Amino acid sequence: MKMPALVGKKDFDNVFKNSDTSFSSGPFLVILKKNEISSTRTGIIIQKKFVKLAVNRNYIKRKFREIIMRSKLNSFDAVLMVKNKIEEFDKLKVKKNFIDLESKIEKI
């Protein structure tokens, strides 16, 4: 199932400037903003200098989208950012961080 995405600078800037809540776990930062449409849109920002391998960047994207689909968020714009360089990519650490993020998302 394909999720709606934030498209363009205007959508991302709107989330950054008018965010309702944000939280982090490890190198990941999630920013949420209530939107006017009935579905949750996602945006993902992963710089190549922070996560070198495309395989790992794609893994992060899949995990984030999976969390958003499992959560009961409706009418939100969600942006995931990697804020620090991940020197040694360890899937167990990433899973732990995403479990923490998922618990924070569920509290909303």
C-alpha positions in Angstrom: 0.0 0.0 0.0 1.4 3.3 -1.0 1.4 6.2 1.5 0.8 9.8 0.5 4.0 11.8 0.7 4.9 15.4 1.4 5.9 16.8 -2.0 8.0 19.9 -2.5 9.7 22.5 -0.4 6.4 24.3 0.5 5.0 21.2 2.3 8.2 20.6 4.2 8.6 24.2 5.2 5.1 24.3 6.5 5.8 21.3 8.7 9.1 22.8 10.0 7.6 26.3 10.7 4.3 25.2 12.2 5.0 21.9 13.8 2.7 20.7 16.6 5.2 18.3 18.2 8.6 16.7 17.7 10.6 14.1 19.4 13.8 12.1 18.9 15.4 8.8 19.6 19.1 8.3 18.9 20.0 10.0 15.6 16.4 10.2 14.4 14.1 13.2 14.8 10.3 13.1 14.0 8.3 16.3 13.5 4.5 16.1 13.4 2.0 18.7 12.2 -1.8 18.4 12.0 -3.1 18.7 8.4 -6.5 19.4 6.9 -6.7 16.2 4.8 -7.9 12.8 6.1 -4.7 10.9 5.6 -1.2 11.0 7.1 1.5 12.2 4.7 5.2 11.3 5.3 8.4 13.0 4.4 11.8 11.5 4.9 15.2 13.4 4.9 18.3 11.2 5.1 21.5 12.8 3.9 24.0 10.6 2.2 26.8 12.0 4.4 24.9 10.7 7.5 24.0 7.2 6.2 26.4 6.1 3.5 24.9 3.0 2.0 21.6 3.2 0.0 20.6 -0.2 1.5 20.7 1.3 5.0 18.9 4.5 3.9 16.1 2.4 2.3 15.9 0.3 5.5 15.3 3.4 7.6 12.6 4.6 5.1 10.8 1.3 5.2 10.8 1.1 9.0 9.5 4.7 9.3 6.6 4.1 6.9 5.8 0.8 8.7 5.5 2.7 12.0 3.3 5.3 10.5 1.0 2.7 8.9 0.7 0.7 12.2 0.0 3.8 14.2 -3.5 5.3 14.3 -2.3 8.7 13.2 -4.9 10.5 11.1 -4.6 13.9 9.5 -0.9 14.4 10.2 2.2 15.4 8.3 5.1 13.5 9.6 8.8 14.2 8.8 11.7 11.9 9.7 15.2 13.4 9.8 18.5 11.8 10.5 20.3 14.5 12.6 23.6 12.8 13.3 26.0 10.7 11.3 25.6 7.0 11.9 29.2 5.7 11.8 28.4 1.9 12.2 25.0 1.0 11.0 23.5 -1.6 13.3 20.0 -2.8 12.5 19.4 -3.8 16.1 20.1 -0.2 17.3 18.0 1.2 14.6 15.1 -1.1 15.5 15.4 -0.1 19.1 15.3 3.6 18.2 12.2 3.0 16.0 10.5 1.1 18.8 11.1 4.1 21.0 9.8 6.5 18.3 6.7 4.3 17.8 5.9 4.4 21.5 6.1 8.2 21.5 3.9 8.4 18.4 1.3 6.2 20.0 1.0 8.6 23.0 -0.3 11.4 20.7 
